[in-house]
Amino acid sequence: WIGLGGDASKVQSNCIFYKTKSDRNSSKPSFSEHNGRFFEMDWACDIDWFDEVFPWRGWIPTSLEDTVDRSWRYNLEDPTPMKERDGALLVETSYAMGLKRDFFIADELVTSVLRFYPLTDKDAPPFFDVSRIDDIYETTGSLQAFAAATKRAVLDRVGWLRWWTAAMPEVDATVPSSILERIRKLKGIDYPSRGYLIEVHRMWKQLNLALWVRHRVPVYYSWSAEERLDERFSKLNPKLIAADSGVDGDKVVIEDILIDDGWRRASASTWKYDPFLQRRDSIPITFHLSYESDSRIYIIDFQGWQRRALPENDDPAYYAERYFFLVRNEDHQGMSSVTFWRWRPRKEFIAGSSLRTGGSGPGECDNLENLREMYRMEYAPREDRQFDEESGLPISPLPPTSRVWYIPTSFYPPSPPADKQVQVPSPQGSRGSSVESPSLLSRLSEFPLPDHGNLQSGEGRSRERTSRPLVRDSRRFGSPAPKLLARISSRSRSPRRLIGPSPPNQPLRGTEYKSGLRASASIYTYLQPTFSVAHLDAWNGNLFLHGVLIVPDKRVEVRMRYFANCFPATKHICTVLTIAIEHRQAFQIGIRPSDFKFFPARTHAGSNSAMIAAQYSSDFIEPPLVYHSLASYIALYSGRMADLLARPHARAFIGMGGACSWVAQRWSGEALIEDFMSGPSAQTTVYFRGANDATYAKRSGVHWDRVSAQEIDLLFGCLPHVDSSQIRWLYPPPHVLEAHSDHWSGEWNATLESIFCFITEKIHLNPPETEPKTKAQWKKFLRTYNRGPLATSTRMTSEDADTILGTLRSARLHHTWNLAPINTLYIPE
């Protein structure tokens, strides 16, 4: 075994028996009843094999060897303290509290990162129910096993945070500094990493050796015949490593090292391959110099990877100048595709392409190490999926429903006619060679080693940052949604059609469903919201762990699933809920009583506490508004609105959507949205006066905040009357908009925004210049706006929603999101 940055003697002698998941009894792994540790390799504390599903686990921290760290997180050897009660076993109370506290800290940080960063829940540690630590156990073994699983869950999250901080691009530019500071203060964040076991000849297309060495993540590999006989791996030749000076100036000694011909050949071969073990100066046999302007554009980032669609905002001419590419016919209609090979740069760019992407052009990540981590899980090859190096299309056996994506890779079409060609400069320049033996890290990287405190301080980054919009800006739909890595740039050629995603490995039925959803639902919704939600870092992460989505209106669910599945920038349910709030959609989030402890109610002073308690008593009555004069009525309305929106449960107005959400936010500010996304108020968690799902056929026992009919009347300035035709409102209420506004189609738009802003401006004038109106008067008022451009050509009915959602069962997706736990909703579906 060879250890880079680690002691190879720590590698378990039986590790070769556990290279793949099939080699382990993953369903029921054997464990010690003394402390819950696996008898097989324990990924939380043992040096384990690189796993493409959990690529961050090599970053899991271990205890410093020169200290005696008895923290429970790093000592799975120690049994968990327990106590007996009525013949059963429980985890000792203070110890259980410590387990839960540390888990929630790490888990909340992961959730906070996912709110802002374009990763999905599938790219994060799997869900873990830590509340079971309070359960009663029948045996010592079962208690110790779950306690050890809790420790692993915490370590998994700390390792993920260390990996994400070091390996992902644009961390500082997308995540609030307050979250990053909390991550840097997390215990263990600056500890040594566990490291990876790798089989170089089998895994090299997935490895990121330069990144690991740079951040002192140990790497262990065997130097077998497969590696010795392939010059691709000459960078890892142990004789060359032994000849290099270590970080501290020490030498690695191999007894039989000789400067022989084999050593010289290995040294001379190091420059031929880049840090990802890809051949430099790899001129393809088949390539093209031009392409049709309406072609679909793809890029293959690394050798053997699947192709991915180039973001719509990126200029293909930028890539055509730097990389070789292939033109292919994709279908019988003559549509062609262009596939750029980033791993095959043109000669004039080779000198700067080993770790940098070749410049700061559109869609470029400044560091290929980060790009490799960003896209590995989705596009890298694995044993069960291989891709053609030229086309990036699957070549390994796939399930029958996926084989329609296979295109024979031997067919290379001729260049298009001259009148449809985009000319690209011909390659020039050359690269010299060297036979000197560079140091290990310089062979793997062109950047200096970071300081020891780099991960903790965030300083000494290996690349310069450029000013870019935050990730939440990528949710805007007025133009094609920019990816995190995309820089907006103007086109140098005629527009092309929207590029679809790379050929998926999902069943075609799901693809057809999304295509149908895009076609059927897009006519009912808008791309551009009227405002943008800010301060997402103030949202309560526990809402995404313990919340249950309440979407009784199927029309709202259709829109939410449209935004979830038909926009590439939507990667997390947090983004879907944000869009729903911005489009004034109606939904609530319910919580089970057992989880109320995660949503503590705000404390209030004595008098305020008494007033709040009185509001939630069964005999509380909301006094109606009265009208003596316009000025007195507006003054009374303003005062009552201040009282109404200061109530703990006023946040429920946001979840009602439509005009209720608009008026409540306009009179209280965006803090009401933060309250809504912080969980239920004291109305639900303390006084149990909220709504629940008792009337639903599928009950989950969840509760959420609600507002009364009298409070809704107050919100719209209702003046009651015995004659219903004489009831007046200061704002048009929801049922009036539904009946008489052509612009209200179930979703807020710019015209409704202008209507309500106009009314509000008239209210705030001194003296006021608007009167409360009856239903007939509001009908006449709204008819004026109806003469303008309409909202959508068609209104969605409940029957339309049923038809659209009826395809879910055949697509094997959630039949409905209503009453679905939020942590089970993976986006895109």
C-alpha positions in Angstrom: 0.0 0.0 0.0 1.1 3.6 -0.8 -0.1 6.3 1.4 -0.2 10.0 0.2 -0.6 12.1 3.3 -1.3 9.2 5.6 0.2 6.2 7.3 -0.3 3.1 5.1 0.1 0.8 8.1 -3.4 1.9 9.2 -5.0 0.2 6.1 -6.9 -2.9 7.3 -5.5 -6.1 5.9 -9.0 -7.4 5.0 -10.0 -4.2 3.1 -9.7 -6.0 -0.3 -12.7 -8.1 0.6 -15.0 -5.0 0.8 -14.3 -3.1 -2.4 -17.9 -2.9 -3.5 -21.3 -2.7 -1.7 -22.1 -6.2 -2.9 -19.1 -7.4 -0.9 -20.8 -6.3 2.3 -23.9 -7.3 4.1 -25.4 -3.8 3.9 -28.9 -4.8 4.8 -27.9 -6.2 8.2 -24.2 -5.5 8.9 -22.8 -7.3 11.8 -21.8 -5.1 14.7 -20.4 -5.3 18.2 -23.0 -5.3 21.0 -20.4 -3.6 23.2 -20.2 -0.3 21.2 -22.2 -0.7 18.0 -19.2 -0.7 15.7 -19.3 -2.7 12.5 -17.2 -5.8 12.4 -16.7 -5.1 8.7 -15.1 -1.9 7.7 -16.8 1.0 9.5 -16.9 4.0 7.1 -17.2 6.5 9.9 -13.8 5.7 11.5 -11.9 3.2 9.3 -10.1 4.1 6.1 -12.7 3.0 3.5 -13.0 2.7 -0.2 -14.0 5.7 -2.3 -17.8 5.6 -2.9 -19.2 7.6 -5.8 -22.6 7.8 -4.0 -21.0 9.4 -0.9 -17.9 11.0 -2.2 -17.5 13.3 0.8 -16.9 10.5 3.3 -13.2 10.6 2.9 -13.3 14.0 4.5 -14.8 12.7 7.7 -12.7 14.1 10.6 -10.6 11.9 12.9 -9.1 12.7 16.3 -5.8 14.5 16.3 -3.2 11.9 17.2 -1.2 14.2 19.5 -4.2 14.9 21.7 -6.5 12.9 23.8 -9.9 13.8 22.4 -12.5 11.8 24.1 -15.4 13.5 22.3 -18.1 10.9 21.6 -18.2 11.8 17.9 -14.7 10.5 17.3 -14.6 7.4 19.5 -16.9 4.7 18.3 -14.8 2.4 20.4 -16.4 3.7 23.5 -19.8 2.3 24.5 -22.7 4.6 24.9 -23.8 5.2 28.5 -27.2 3.7 29.3 -29.6 3.2 32.1 -32.4 0.8 33.1 -36.1 1.6 33.6 -38.8 -1.0 34.2 -36.6 -3.7 32.8 -35.9 -1.8 29.6 -32.8 0.2 28.4 -32.5 3.9 27.6 -29.6 6.1 26.6 -28.4 8.1 29.6 -30.4 11.4 29.5 -27.5 14.0 29.3 -25.7 11.8 26.8 -28.8 11.6 24.6 -29.2 15.3 24.7 -25.6 15.8 23.6 -26.2 13.4 20.7 -29.3 15.2 19.6 -27.7 18.7 20.1 -24.7 17.9 18.0 -26.8 16.2 15.3 -29.2 19.1 15.0 -26.3 21.6 14.7 -24.6 19.7 11.9 -27.9 18.8 10.2 -29.2 22.3 10.3 -26.0 23.6 8.7 -26.3 21.1 5.9 -30.0 22.1 5.4 -29.0 25.8 5.4 -26.4 25.2 2.7 -28.9 23.4 0.5 -31.3 26.4 0.7 -28.7 28.5 -1.2 -26.5 26.1 -3.1 -27.7 24.3 -6.2 -27.3 20.8 -4.8 -30.2 18.4 -4.1 -31.0 16.3 -1.1 -29.6 13.4 -3.1 -26.2 15.1 -3.0 -26.3 15.3 0.8 -26.1 12.8 3.7 -29.2 10.6 3.8 -32.1 11.4 6.2 -31.6 10.2 9.8 -34.3 10.1 12.5 -32.4 11.2 15.6 -35.5 11.3 17.8 -35.3 7.5 18.1 -32.4 8.0 20.5 -35.0 8.6 23.2 -36.7 5.2 22.5 -36.8 2.3 24.9 -34.5 -0.6 23.8 -34.9 -4.3 24.7 -31.2 -5.2 24.3 -27.8 -3.6 24.8 -26.9 -4.4 21.3 -29.9 -2.6 19.7 -29.2 0.5 21.9 -25.5 0.6 21.1 -26.2 0.0 17.4 -28.5 3.0 17.1 -26.3 5.2 19.2 -23.3 4.3 16.9 -25.6 5.1 13.9 -26.3 8.5 15.4 -22.5 9.2 15.8 -22.0 8.1 12.2 -24.8 10.5 11.1 -23.1 13.4 12.8 -19.7 12.5 11.3 -21.3 12.1 7.9 -22.6 15.7 8.1 -19.4 17.2 9.4 -17.5 15.4 6.6 -20.0 16.7 4.0 -19.6 20.3 5.3 -15.8 19.9 5.1 -16.0 18.5 1.6 -18.5 21.1 0.4 -16.4 24.0 1.8 -13.3 22.9 0.1 -14.6 21.2 -3.1 -17.5 23.3 -4.3 -17.2 26.5 -6.4 -18.6 29.9 -5.4 -19.1 29.0 -1.8 -18.5 32.5 -0.4 -20.6 34.1 -3.2 -23.7 32.1 -2.7 -24.1 31.2 1.0 -24.5 33.9 3.7 -21.3 34.6 5.7 -23.1 33.8 8.9 -23.6 30.2 7.8 -20.0 29.9 6.7 -18.8 31.3 10.0 -20.9 28.7 11.9 -19.4 26.0 9.8 -15.8 27.2 10.5 -16.5 27.1 14.2 -17.9 23.6 14.1 -15.8 21.2 16.2 -13.8 18.8 14.0 -13.8 21.0 10.9 -10.0 21.4 11.1 -9.2 17.9 12.2 -7.4 15.4 9.9 -9.5 13.7 7.3 -10.2 9.9 7.3 -9.0 9.5 3.7 -9.8 7.2 0.8 -8.8 3.7 -0.4 -8.7 3.7 -4.1 -8.0 1.2 -6.9 -6.3 3.5 -9.4 -6.8 1.5 -12.6 -10.5 0.9 -11.9 -11.4 4.3 -10.5 -9.2 6.9 -12.2 -12.0 8.5 -14.2 -13.7 9.5 -11.0 -10.7 10.5 -8.8 -9.8 14.0 -7.8 -6.2 13.4 -6.5 -5.0 17.0 -6.8 -7.9 18.3 -4.7 -7.4 15.6 -2.1 -3.6 16.2 -1.8 -4.1 19.9 -1.6 -6.5 19.7 1.3 -4.5 16.9 3.1 -7.1 14.2 2.6 -5.0 10.9 2.8 -5.1 8.7 -0.3 -4.1 5.0 -0.1 -3.6 2.8 -3.1 -1.8 -0.4 -4.1 0.9 -0.4 -6.7 0.0 -3.6 -8.6 0.9 -4.8 -12.1 -2.1 -2.9 -13.7 -0.6 0.4 -12.4 3.0 -0.4 -13.1 2.5 -1.3 -16.7 0.3 1.7 -17.6 2.3 4.9 -18.1 -1.0 6.8 -17.4 -0.3 6.2 -13.7 3.4 7.3 -13.7 2.6 10.3 -11.6 1.8 7.9 -8.8 4.9 5.8 -9.1 6.2 5.2 -5.6 9.8 5.6 -6.7 9.1 9.1 -7.9 7.2 9.9 -4.8 10.1 8.7 -2.7 12.4 11.1 -4.6 10.2 14.1 -3.8 10.7 16.2 -0.7 7.8 16.1 1.7 5.9 19.2 2.9 8.2 19.5 5.9 11.4 18.8 4.0 11.6 15.2 5.0 12.3 12.3 2.6 10.3 9.2 1.9 12.8 6.3 1.7 12.4 3.1 -0.4 15.2 0.7 0.2 15.6 -0.6 -3.4 15.2 2.8 -5.2 17.6 3.0 -8.2 17.9 5.7 -10.8 17.4 3.1 -13.6 15.8 3.3 -17.0 12.4 2.4 -15.5 12.6 5.4 -13.2 13.6 7.7 -16.0 10.8 6.5 -18.2 8.3 7.0 -15.5 9.7 10.5 -14.8 9.5 11.4 -18.5 5.9 10.2 -18.7 4.5 12.4 -15.9 4.1 15.4 -18.2 2.1 13.5 -20.8 -0.9 13.3 -18.5 -2.9 16.0 -16.7 -3.9 16.0 -13.0 -6.9 13.8 -13.9 -4.7 11.2 -15.6 -6.0 12.3 -19.0 -3.6 12.3 -22.0 -2.3 15.7 -22.9 -2.0 16.7 -26.6 -4.7 14.1 -27.3 -5.7 15.1 -30.9 -8.8 13.1 -31.8 -9.0 11.1 -35.0 -12.4 12.5 -35.8 -13.3 16.1 -35.1 -14.9 19.1 -36.9 -14.0 22.7 -37.4 -17.6 24.1 -37.9 -21.2 23.4 -36.9 -24.7 24.5 -37.7 -25.9 27.5 -35.7 -29.1 25.7 -34.6 -27.4 22.6 -33.3 -27.9 21.2 -29.8 -24.8 22.0 -27.8 -23.2 19.6 -25.3 -19.9 19.3 -23.5 -17.9 16.4 -22.0 -15.9 17.7 -19.1 -13.6 14.8 -18.5 -12.5 11.7 -20.3 -15.1 8.9 -20.3 -17.8 11.1 -18.7 -21.4 11.6 -19.9 -22.1 14.6 -22.0 -24.2 17.4 -20.4 -26.1 20.2 -22.1 -24.3 23.5 -22.3 -26.3 26.2 -20.4 -28.4 28.3 -22.7 -26.6 31.5 -21.6 -23.2 30.2 -22.6 -21.6 31.2 -25.9 -20.5 28.0 -27.9 -18.0 30.1 -29.8 -16.0 30.5 -26.6 -15.7 26.7 -26.3 -15.1 26.2 -30.0 -12.0 28.3 -29.8 -10.6 26.3 -26.9 -11.7 22.7 -27.4 -12.0 20.1 -30.1 -15.6 19.0 -30.9 -17.7 16.5 -32.7 -20.8 17.1 -34.8 -23.4 14.4 -35.0 -26.9 13.8 -36.5 -29.2 13.2 -33.6 -32.6 12.3 -35.3 -34.3 11.7 -38.5 -35.3 15.3 -38.9 -31.7 16.3 -39.5 -31.2 17.9 -36.1 -27.5 17.9 -35.3 -25.6 18.1 -32.0 -22.2 19.6 -31.2 -20.2 17.9 -28.4 -17.2 19.8 -27.0 -14.4 17.9 -25.4 -13.1 19.9 -22.5 -10.5 17.2 -21.8 -9.1 17.7 -25.4 -8.1 21.4 -25.5 -6.6 22.9 -28.5 -2.8 23.2 -28.4 -2.7 27.0 -27.8 -4.7 26.4 -24.6 -3.0 23.2 -23.3 -0.5 25.1 -21.2 -3.2 26.6 -19.0 -5.7 23.8 -19.1 -4.3 21.3 -16.6 -6.3 22.6 -13.7 -7.8 25.9 -14.9 -10.7 25.7 -17.3 -8.9 28.0 -19.8 -10.3 31.4 -18.9 -13.1 33.2 -17.3 -15.6 32.9 -20.1 -19.3 32.0 -19.9 -20.2 28.9 -18.0 -16.7 28.3 -16.8 -15.7 27.2 -13.3 -12.3 28.7 -12.4 -10.9 25.4 -11.2 -11.4 22.0 -12.8 -11.0 20.4 -9.4 -14.3 22.1 -8.4 -16.0 21.3 -11.6 -15.1 17.6 -11.2 -16.7 17.5 -7.7 -19.7 19.5 -8.9 -20.7 17.1 -11.7 -19.1 13.8 -10.6 -22.2 12.2 -9.1 -24.4 12.9 -12.2 -22.0 12.5 -15.1 -19.0 10.4 -14.1 -18.8 6.8 -15.3 -19.2 3.9 -12.9 -19.0 0.1 -13.3 -22.6 -0.1 -14.1 -22.6 2.8 -16.6 -20.0 3.6 -19.2 -20.0 6.4 -21.8 -18.5 6.7 -25.3 -15.5 9.1 -25.1 -16.4 10.8 -28.3 -20.2 11.3 -28.0 -20.7 11.0 -24.3 -23.6 8.6 -24.8 -24.2 5.4 -22.8 -22.5 2.3 -24.2 -23.0 -0.1 -21.3 -26.1 -2.3 -21.0 -29.1 -0.3 -19.7 -32.6 -1.1 -18.7 -34.9 -1.6 -21.8 -36.7 1.7 -21.1 -33.4 3.6 -21.3 -32.0 2.0 -24.4 -33.8 4.4 -26.7 -31.1 6.9 -25.9 -28.3 4.8 -27.4 -26.9 6.0 -30.7 -24.2 4.0 -32.6 -21.0 5.9 -32.0 -19.4 4.8 -35.3 -21.4 7.2 -37.4 -19.8 10.6 -38.0 -21.7 12.9 -40.4 -19.9 15.1 -42.9 -19.5 18.8 -42.2 -22.5 21.0 -43.0 -22.8 23.2 -46.1 -20.7 26.3 -46.2 -23.7 28.6 -45.9 -24.6 27.1 -42.5 -21.2 26.9 -41.0 -19.8 28.8 -38.1 -16.1 29.2 -38.7 -13.6 28.5 -35.9 -10.0 29.5 -35.8 -7.6 26.7 -36.7 -5.4 25.4 -33.9 -1.9 26.8 -33.6 1.0 26.6 -31.3 2.7 23.6 -29.6 3.9 22.5 -26.3 7.4 21.5 -25.2 8.1 18.5 -23.1 10.2 18.0 -20.0 11.8 14.9 -18.4 12.4 16.5 -15.0 10.7 14.9 -12.1 8.4 17.5 -10.5 7.2 17.2 -7.0 4.0 15.1 -6.3 1.7 18.0 -5.9 3.1 20.0 -8.8 2.5 16.9 -10.9 -1.1 16.8 -9.7 -1.7 20.6 -9.5 -0.4 23.9 -10.6 -1.4 25.7 -7.4 0.5 26.0 -4.1 -0.4 24.1 -1.0 -2.8 26.0 1.4 -1.9 27.0 4.9 -2.8 24.5 7.6 -5.7 26.8 8.7 -7.0 27.4 5.2 -10.1 25.3 5.7 -11.0 27.1 8.9 -10.3 30.7 7.9 -11.4 30.5 4.3 -8.2 32.4 3.2 -5.6 31.4 0.7 -8.0 30.1 -1.8 -6.4 28.7 -4.9 -8.3 31.0 -7.3 -9.5 34.6 -7.5 -13.1 35.3 -7.2 -15.2 37.4 -9.5 -18.4 39.1 -8.6 -21.4 37.0 -9.5 -25.1 37.0 -8.5 -26.2 34.9 -5.6 -27.7 31.5 -6.3 -31.1 32.7 -5.4 -31.0 35.0 -8.5 -30.9 31.8 -10.6 -34.6 31.3 -9.7 -35.7 34.2 -11.8 -37.5 33.0 -14.9 -37.7 36.1 -17.1 -34.8 34.8 -19.1 -33.3 31.3 -19.3 -32.3 30.5 -15.7 -28.5 30.9 -15.3 -26.6 28.1 -13.5 -24.4 28.8 -10.6 -21.3 28.5 -12.8 -22.7 30.5 -15.7 -21.7 34.0 -16.5 -24.2 35.9 -18.5 -22.8 36.9 -21.9 -24.2 38.1 -25.2 -24.6 35.7 -28.1 -22.3 35.9 -31.1 -24.7 34.0 -33.3 -28.4 33.6 -34.0 -30.5 32.2 -31.1 -31.0 28.5 -30.8 -33.8 26.5 -29.3 -33.8 25.8 -25.6 -31.3 22.9 -25.0 -32.8 20.0 -23.2 -30.9 18.0 -20.5 -28.4 15.2 -21.2 -30.0 11.9 -22.0 -31.2 10.7 -18.6 -30.9 7.3 -17.1 -34.5 7.5 -15.8 -37.4 5.5 -17.4 -38.8 7.2 -20.5 -42.2 7.5 -18.8 -40.9 10.1 -16.4 -39.3 12.0 -19.3 -42.6 11.9 -21.1 -44.4 13.1 -18.0 -42.1 16.1 -17.6 -42.5 16.9 -21.3 -46.2 16.7 -21.0 -46.2 18.8 -17.8 -44.1 21.5 -19.5 -46.6 21.6 -22.4 -49.8 21.5 -20.4 -49.0 23.6 -17.4 -47.0 26.4 -18.9 -50.1 28.0 -20.3 -51.5 28.5 -16.8 -48.5 30.2 -15.1 -46.1 33.1 -15.3 -42.3 33.1 -15.6 -41.6 36.4 -13.8 -42.7 37.0 -10.2 -43.6 40.5 -9.0 -41.1 40.4 -6.1 -38.2 38.3 -4.8 -38.0 36.7 -1.4 -34.9 37.8 0.6 -33.3 36.6 3.8 -33.7 32.8 3.2 -31.1 32.3 5.8 -33.7 33.3 8.4 -35.9 30.3 7.6 -36.0 27.4 10.0 -34.2 24.4 8.6 -36.3 22.1 10.9 -39.3 22.9 8.7 -37.7 20.9 5.9 -37.0 18.0 8.1 -40.2 17.7 10.1 -42.7 19.6 8.0 -45.6 18.1 6.0 -46.8 20.0 2.9 -50.5 21.0 2.8 -51.6 21.7 -0.7 -55.4 21.0 -0.9 -55.8 23.0 -4.1 -54.8 20.8 -7.0 -54.3 23.8 -9.3 -51.6 25.1 -6.9 -50.0 21.6 -6.8 -49.8 21.6 -10.7 -48.0 24.9 -10.6 -45.6 23.8 -7.9 -44.7 20.6 -9.7 -44.3 22.5 -13.0 -41.7 24.8 -11.3 -40.1 21.8 -9.6 -39.6 19.7 -12.8 -39.4 22.0 -15.7 -36.7 24.5 -14.7 -33.1 23.3 -14.5 -32.3 25.9 -11.8 -34.8 24.3 -9.4 -32.7 21.8 -7.4 -34.4 21.8 -3.9 -37.9 21.9 -2.5 -36.8 25.1 -0.8 -36.6 26.8 -4.2 -40.1 25.5 -5.1 -41.6 26.9 -1.9 -39.8 30.2 -2.5 -41.3 30.4 -6.0 -44.8 29.5 -4.6 -44.5 32.4 -2.1 -43.4 34.8 -4.8 -46.3 33.8 -7.1 -48.7 34.1 -4.1 -49.7 30.4 -4.2 -51.7 28.9 -1.3 -50.1 26.2 0.8 -49.3 25.5 4.5 -46.7 23.4 6.3 -48.0 21.2 9.0 -46.1 19.9 12.0 -46.8 16.8 14.2 -47.2 17.6 17.9 -44.2 15.4 18.7 -42.1 17.8 16.7 -43.4 21.1 18.3 -40.2 21.1 20.4 -38.3 22.2 17.3 -40.4 25.3 16.9 -40.4 27.1 20.2 -42.8 30.0 20.6 -41.6 33.5 21.1 -41.7 34.8 24.6 -43.6 38.0 25.3 -43.8 40.4 28.3 -46.5 39.8 30.9 -49.2 42.1 29.4 -48.6 41.0 25.9 -48.6 37.4 27.0 -52.0 37.9 28.6 -53.4 39.6 25.5 -52.2 36.7 23.3 -53.7 34.1 25.6 -57.0 36.1 25.4 -57.0 36.0 21.6 -56.8 32.2 21.7 -59.6 31.7 24.2 -62.9 30.2 22.9 -64.9 33.3 23.7 -62.7 35.8 21.8 -64.7 37.9 19.3 -63.2 40.0 16.6 -65.0 43.4 16.7 -66.0 44.7 13.2 -64.9 47.9 11.6 -67.3 50.9 11.7 -67.6 53.8 9.3 -68.3 57.4 10.5 -66.1 59.3 8.1 -63.5 58.2 5.6 -60.6 59.7 7.6 -61.8 58.0 10.9 -62.4 54.7 9.0 -58.9 54.7 7.5 -57.3 55.5 10.9 -59.3 52.7 12.6 -58.4 50.3 9.8 -54.7 51.2 10.1 -54.6 50.7 13.8 -56.5 47.4 13.6 -54.2 46.1 10.9 -51.2 46.8 13.1 -52.8 44.8 15.9 -53.9 42.0 13.5 -50.5 41.5 11.8 -48.7 41.5 15.2 -50.5 38.4 16.3 -48.3 35.3 16.3 -50.5 33.4 13.7 -50.7 36.3 11.2 -48.0 34.5 9.3 -50.8 32.2 8.0 -51.9 34.9 5.7 -48.8 34.3 3.6 -49.8 30.6 3.2 -53.3 31.7 2.0 -51.7 33.1 -1.1 -53.4 35.6 -3.5 -54.7 38.9 -2.2 -54.4 37.7 1.4 -50.7 37.2 1.1 -50.2 40.6 -0.8 -52.1 42.8 1.7 -50.6 41.1 4.7 -47.1 41.5 3.4 -47.6 45.0 2.2 -48.8 46.2 5.6 -46.3 44.2 7.7 -43.2 43.7 5.6 -41.2 40.7 4.6 -40.7 39.7 8.2 -44.1 38.0 7.9 -42.6 35.6 5.3 -39.7 34.8 7.6 -42.2 34.0 10.3 -44.2 31.8 8.0 -41.1 29.8 7.0 -40.0 29.5 10.7 -42.8 27.1 11.5 -46.1 27.3 13.4 -46.7 29.9 16.0 -47.9 29.7 19.6 -51.5 29.4 18.3 -50.6 25.9 17.2 -47.7 24.8 19.5 -48.9 26.3 22.8 -52.7 26.9 22.6 -53.6 24.2 20.0 -56.1 26.5 18.3 -54.7 26.1 14.7 -56.0 23.9 11.9 -55.3 20.2 11.5 -55.8 17.4 9.0 -58.6 15.6 10.9 -61.0 16.0 8.0 -58.6 14.6 5.4 -59.0 11.0 4.2 -55.3 10.5 4.6 -54.5 11.8 8.1 -51.0 12.5 9.3 -51.8 14.1 12.6 -50.3 17.5 11.7 -51.3 21.0 12.8 -50.7 24.4 11.3 -51.7 28.0 11.9 -54.9 29.5 10.6 -56.8 32.8 10.5 -60.5 33.2 11.2 -63.1 34.5 8.7 -63.5 37.7 10.8 -59.7 38.3 10.6 -59.9 37.9 6.8 -62.7 40.4 6.7 -60.6 42.8 8.8 -57.6 42.4 6.4 -59.7 43.6 3.5 -61.3 46.4 5.5 -64.8 44.8 5.4 -67.7 46.9 6.6 -70.6 44.4 7.4 -74.2 45.1 6.5 -77.4 43.1 6.9 -77.9 43.4 3.2 -75.1 41.3 1.6 -75.2 43.5 -1.5 -74.2 46.5 0.6 -71.2 44.9 2.3 -68.1 47.0 1.4 -64.4 46.3 1.3 -61.4 48.6 1.2 -59.5 46.0 -1.0 -61.3 43.6 -3.4 -61.5 40.3 -1.4 -60.6 36.9 -3.0 -64.1 35.9 -4.0 -64.6 39.2 -5.8 -61.3 38.8 -7.7 -62.3 35.2 -8.6 -65.6 36.3 -10.0 -64.8 39.7 -11.7 -61.1 40.0 -12.5 -59.8 38.5 -15.7 -56.3 38.9 -14.3 -56.8 36.6 -11.3 -56.2 33.1 -12.6 -54.9 31.6 -9.4 -51.5 33.3 -9.5 -50.3 36.8 -8.9 -49.2 38.9 -11.8 -48.0 42.4 -12.7 -51.5 43.8 -13.4 -52.8 42.7 -10.0 -49.7 44.2 -8.5 -50.5 47.5 -10.1 -54.1 47.4 -9.0 -53.4 46.7 -5.4 -50.5 49.2 -5.3 -52.8 51.9 -6.7 -55.4 51.2 -4.0 -52.8 51.3 -1.3 -51.3 54.6 -2.5 -54.8 56.1 -2.4 -55.3 54.8 1.2 -52.1 56.5 2.4 -52.8 59.9 0.9 -53.7 62.7 3.3 -56.6 62.9 3.0 -57.4 59.4 1.7 -58.7 59.3 -1.8 -60.4 55.9 -1.9 -63.6 54.7 -0.5 -64.7 51.1 0.5 -66.7 49.6 -2.3 -69.5 47.1 -2.6 -69.2 44.0 -4.8 -70.9 45.8 -7.7 -68.6 48.7 -7.4 -65.5 46.5 -7.3 -66.9 44.7 -10.4 -67.1 48.0 -12.3 -63.6 49.0 -11.0 -62.0 45.8 -12.1 -63.7 45.9 -15.5 -61.5 48.8 -16.4 -58.4 46.7 -16.0 -60.0 43.8 -17.8 -59.9 45.8 -21.0 -56.1 45.7 -20.9 -53.8 42.7 -21.7 -55.2 39.6 -20.1 -53.2 37.5 -17.6 -53.3 34.1 -19.3 -55.3 32.9 -22.3 -56.9 30.1 -20.2 -57.8 29.6 -16.6 -57.0 26.3 -15.0 -60.0 24.4 -13.7 -60.0 21.6 -11.2 -60.7 19.2 -14.1 -57.6 20.5 -15.9 -55.5 19.9 -12.7 -56.9 16.4 -12.3 -56.0 15.6 -15.9 -52.4 16.8 -15.5 -51.9 15.1 -12.2 -53.5 11.9 -13.5 -50.3 11.0 -15.3 -48.3 10.8 -12.1 -49.1 7.2 -11.3 -47.8 6.0 -14.7 -44.6 8.1 -14.2 -44.1 6.5 -10.8 -43.9 9.8 -9.0 -45.7 11.1 -5.9 -49.5 10.7 -6.7 -49.9 14.0 -4.8 -47.8 16.4 -2.7 -50.7 17.1 -0.4 -49.8 15.8 3.1 -46.4 14.6 1.8 -43.5 15.0 4.2 -41.2 17.6 2.8 -38.1 15.6 3.4 -39.4 13.0 0.9 -39.8 15.4 -2.0 -36.7 15.2 -4.2 -36.4 17.9 -6.8 -36.5 17.4 -9.7 -38.7 14.4 -9.3 
